[in-house]
Amino acid sequence: MVGFRRFRLRAALMEVAAASLGVTVHTGKRLESLDCGEVPVAAASSSGSSSVAGAAGAPAFLRFSDGSALEADLVVGCDGLRSRVRAAVRGVDEPPPRYTGCEVVFSVAAARQEDVLLWFASHRRPESRDAWGVLRPGSAELEAVQRELLEEYRDWRMVEALVSQEQAVTIKGGNKALEDAVTLVACLTRFKGDIAPALALYQQLRIPRSAAILKDSQTGGVVSNLDSTLAIAARNTLLRTIVAVCGTLPSGWMWGYDPAAEVAKAKLA
């Protein structure tokens, strides 16, 4: 397993995109509307298999808050929790965000030489304004959250928490985003830029994979926030036993996934 910090990955990708691929990156853009036209969608045929319906190749039209507009053959929405791209595609079927009642606390700090001290925890917390957005540095809200976390985790002891840059812990969300990107490129490459079958195969591969990752995360949240003292003791004993026997938790299905290989061997339904 290889780990790296996200800001370093972003810098490397931006450098390659500009220097090697000739990609122009526009920043400070806020999407106001997206007209998808007849977007290719997967539809079930009478035989039970999936086919692609709609006018394949129809362009999408994007309009931004600064008055500029853009026409594109393919739009990839990576615009967060309240994605305007996702809402444009799904329309009234897009459910609003729902707070689950749990938050993940994640901390990274510099340690000795090139080492990094990393830890994270899941805890229950009532919904509040800071649960949905970024708090401004120096704000009263941020200071209140910091005091709350320092109080809650004041008794924690960091044992064997130092990991080198080459062995840094990877996080599911970031890894899934990389899988998404590699899979999409592999699908487009396999079908030589033909968007309709490429997206059909992408959907065929990513929906079950994403659902499995989400289920694993949800299960982890439940297991991490048990209330019963007996259940907590049983959980801790079981986890220690699994690690003692196997050396780690059984997560090879997640970290050993090869998106490009999956695309190469997949058959379009």
Secondary structure, DSSP 8 states (H G I E B T S, - for coil): -----HHHHHHHHHHHHHHTS------S--EEEEE--S--EEEE-TTS-EEEES-TT--EEEEETTS-EEEES-------TT-HHHHHHHGGG-------SEEEEEEEEE-STT-EEEEEEEEE----GGGTS---TT-HHHHHHHHHHHHHTTT----S-EE-GGG----HHHHHHHHHHHHHHHHHHHTTT-HHHHHHHHHHHHHHHHHHHHHHHHHHHHHHT---HHHHHHHHHHHHHHHHHHSS-S-HHHHT--HHHHHHH----
